[in-house]
Amino acid sequence: MVIPVDEGPHQRMLRITKNEDGTTSEEAFENFSFVPMLTGKNG
């Protein structure tokens, strides 16, 4: 699972991975800029 975290011009991306034994691993990547989804736009 990939999750955008924080608000503003610089955000973090969190990657959460479910391991074979049922536990989860979390990795954080810094300085991303996510663009918000627009409603009513197709294509």
Rosetta blueprint (number, residue, H / E / L):
1 M L
2 V E
3 I E
4 P E
5 V E
6 D L
7 E L
8 G L
9 P L
10 H L
11 Q E
12 R E
13 M E
14 L E
15 R E
16 I E
17 T E
18 K E
19 N L
20 E L
21 D L
22 G L
23 T L
24 T E
25 S E
26 E E
27 E E
28 A E
29 F E
30 E E
31 N E
32 F E
33 S L
34 F L
35 V L
36 P L
37 M L
38 L L
39 T L
40 G L
41 K L
42 N L
43 G L
